[in-house]
Amino acid sequence: MAVDTMIVLPGDEVPQDALPTPTGKKKQLTLGPGLRHIPPSTVASTIVGALVTDDKKVAAWIESNSGRYLPTAGDLVIATVQTSTAEAFNCTLTPHTPYATLPHLAFEGATKKTRPQLAPNSLVYARVVTATKDFAPELTCVDPSTGKSEGLGPIKGGMVFKISLGMARRMLAGSKGGVVLLEALGEKLGFEIAVGRNGAVVVDGGKVKSTLAIGKAIQEVDEQALGEKAQKKLAERVLKSV
């Protein structure tokens, strides 16, 4: 199965080249949740989300904002430290799910003597290394190709805001995600964010008022499925309020 990073809004037409191509006389493209066929050949989205395709099944659907997060290798996540063993931290990615493990040495420059000391409820920006049905997900805070943190590691400061899985994917997709709010705010307001594929974003606006305003604005874009024009207007309101 191939997962496309294309983000769509309600009413968006899905390009034909982004969909699986049926092979053989009897095979047809199967449209799943979030997609509908408009005769003769248009395929359009009915919800906000990410286009997902399965070439083997010649199927396509939209991964919507609802649903439970399932760890996938390569995902960026915001993990919450719960306990620590001799070799690793036990972390939660979502409530009421098994722990993910984060080795003590999976930090830039970490040794047995210099490994970080993380208290319960500490937040960590990490990447999923492995995720299978039979074993707990394993996390890391270093890029395996460079050995550097590349922005990963313990999160200091800021506030956590819950967002949908679809919104998280949109934000991580950059310019393709259609989230122009942050760019509009960044022109006049300084802040830092960390987006987790597991449905969380940490915002640090320097001041509590700014942090709350930015975080709530992100949630408003998510909950109301605001388009680009509405997001720019929202950004103007936020800038006036802070």
N, C-alpha and C positions, 0 to 999 in steps of 0.2 A: 504494500500500500504506500502510495506517495502522498505526502501532505504538502499542499501548496500554501504559500504564505499570503496569498491574495485575500484581502479583507473586503467584504461586501456589505452594503447597506440595503435596506428594503427598497425594492424597485430597480436595483442595479442589474444591468444585463451582463451575463457571464460570457466572456469571449469564447468562441468555439475552440480556439487552440488551447484553452485552459482546461478543457474537458477531455476525458478519455475517448478514444476513437473506436467505435464498434468494428469488429472484424468478423467476416463471414456474413452470409445472407440472413441468418436468423437472429443474430445478436443485435440488441438494441441498448442504448444508453439508459440506465436506470437512475432516476432522480429520487433522492431521499429527502429527509426533512429539510425545510428551508429553501427548496428550489421548486419552481414550477415551469411547465412548458407553455409557451405562448405560440400557437401555430403561426406560420408553418415551422419555423426552426429556432425561435428565440428561447433561451433559458434565462430566467430572471430569479433573483433572490427575493424572498419574502421576509427575511429577518436579518439582523446584524450578526455577523460572525465570520469565521474563516472557511474558505472553500477547501474541502477535503475530497480527494479522488482516490479511487481504487481501480487501477488499470486491469487487474485480473478479472474483477467482477463487472468491469465496464460500468462503474457506478460513481455518483458524485452526490455530496450533501454538504450542508453547512453546519459547522460546529458552533452551536449557539452559546449564549452566555450562561446557560444553566448547565448542570451536570457536576459530577465529582471529579476532582483532579486525580489523574493517574500518572505517577512519575514516569518520565521518559528520558533516556540517556541524552544528554546535551542540554536539557532544560535549565534555565536560570531560575532559582527559587529563593525565597526568603524563609529560612529555617529558624525555628525556635528551640534553643537548647533546653533540654529537660534534665538530663542526668549525665554523669561522666563515668566511664569505666577506666580501666588501666590503659587502654589503647585508643579509645574513641569517645566522642560525645554522642549521646542519643538525642536526636532532634525530631520534632514534629513538623510536618509540612502542611497538614490540615488537621482540624480537630477529629478526634476519635478514629485515627488511623495508626497503623503500626509505625514504630520509630524508623527513622533513617539514620544511618551511621555516618559520622564525620570524623575520620581518623585525626588524632592529635597532631600528626606530622603533615597533614594535608593543608598547610599554610605556608606562605612564602617564608623561606629561611628558618622554618621550625625545626628544632631538634628536641631531644628529650628534656634538655635543660631550658630551652627558650620557647617551648610550645605555649600557646596562649592559655590563659586561665579564664574560662568563661563560666559565669555563674548561671544558675537556672533562670530561664526566661530571657537570656541574652539572645539577640538577633544576629543572624549570620547571612550574608549574601553568598550563595554557593551555586555550584553547578552539579547536576546529577551525572554521576559517572556510569553507574550500572543500575538497572531496574528490571527485575524479573519477578515472576509470580511466586517463585520458591524462596527467594532471599530478600532481605531488607534492602531498600535502595541505599546506595553508597554515594556520599557527596564529597566534593573537593573544593578548596578555595584557591587553587593554583591552576594555571594553564599548563597542561602536560607538555606542550611543545616548547615553552619558554621557562617554566619553573617560576614564573612571576604571578603575582596576584591578579593583575589585569582588572582591578576594580573590585575583586571579590575579597571577602574577609568579614571580620566582626563589624557590625553596624553600630556606630556611635552617634547618638542624637537623633532627632527627627521623630515623627509619629507614623504609626502603621494605619493604613486605610484599606479596608476590604473592597475588592473589586471582583467583577465576574471573570471567569476564565476567558471569555471572548474578549473582554476589554484588555486583559493582560496580554493576550496574543497580539491585539491591535497595537498596543503601546510598544511591544518588543519588535514589531515589524517595521518600526521607523516610519519613513515617509509613506510607505505602502499601506499603513494602518489607518490613515485618514484622521489621526488625532493631531489636530493643529493647535489645540489649546496651549500645550506646553511651549511651543515655539512662539506663540503670540505673547504669552506671559514672560518668556525669557528675554524679550526685547527690552523690557523695563524693570524686570524683577529677577534678582539672583536667588537661585535655589538648587538643591540637589535631590535627585530621586533615584530609587532602586526599585525595579519592577520584577516581581516574581511570577513565574508562569503558574504558580499554585494559587493565584488569586489574591495577591497582596502587593501593595506599593508603599514604600517608605518615603516620606516627603520631609525635607529639612529646608525650611524657608528662612532660617536664622532666628526669626521671632515667632512666638506662638501664634499670633494673629495671622501672619503670612502663611505659616505652615497649615493652619486649619483652613484658610481660605482656598489654598491650592488643592489640598486633599479633598475638600468637599466639592470643588469644581470638577475634579476628575471623576468623582462618584456621580455627579449630576450628568456629565457627558455619557457615562456608562448607563445609568438607569433610564435616561430619557432618549438614548440613541441619537444624540444631537449631531447634526451634520456640520460641515466646515463653517458655514456662515453663522450658525447658532453658536458654535464654539468661540468664534472671534468676538461675538457680542458678549458672551459670557466672560471672556478674558478681559474685556473692557470694564465690565462691572466689578470684577475681582480687583483690577488695578486701582479703580476708584475707591474701593473699600479699604485698601491697605495703605 
